Amino acid sequence: MATVKVDINNFQSEVLESAEPVVVDFWAEWCGPCKMIAPSLEEIAVEMEGKVKVAKLNIDENPELAAQFGVRSIPTLAIFKGGEVADISVGAKPKTAILDWMYLELDISPMSG
């Protein structure tokens, strides 16, 4: 599954009420580092299908959600579990670092299938 686009209309159902953990990418069109990590997030969404959902939220289109979760710089990745923020990672990182962070926070191993 590819990443899911979320906004004020579907954030509740796609993120807060999701049965599986969700990594939300808070980003904007003008953000160079956001564009740098986008391909990695697309790959992670496919590789982690069934374990984790990856959602993208444009902060320029949804400033109220960015403010609600205290997003001050982008890219910001937030892991939601059971409707709550479990952890936040700020700044562009290589795919391996993003995956390591996700494995640690979600208590899953890279080899679990």
Secondary structure, DSSP 8 states (H G I E B T S, - for coil): ---EE--TTTHIIIIIT-SS-EEEEEE-TT-HHHHHHHHHHHHHHHHTTTT-EEEEEETTT-HHHHHHTT--SSSEEEEEETTEEEEEEES---HHHHHHHHHHHHT--TT--
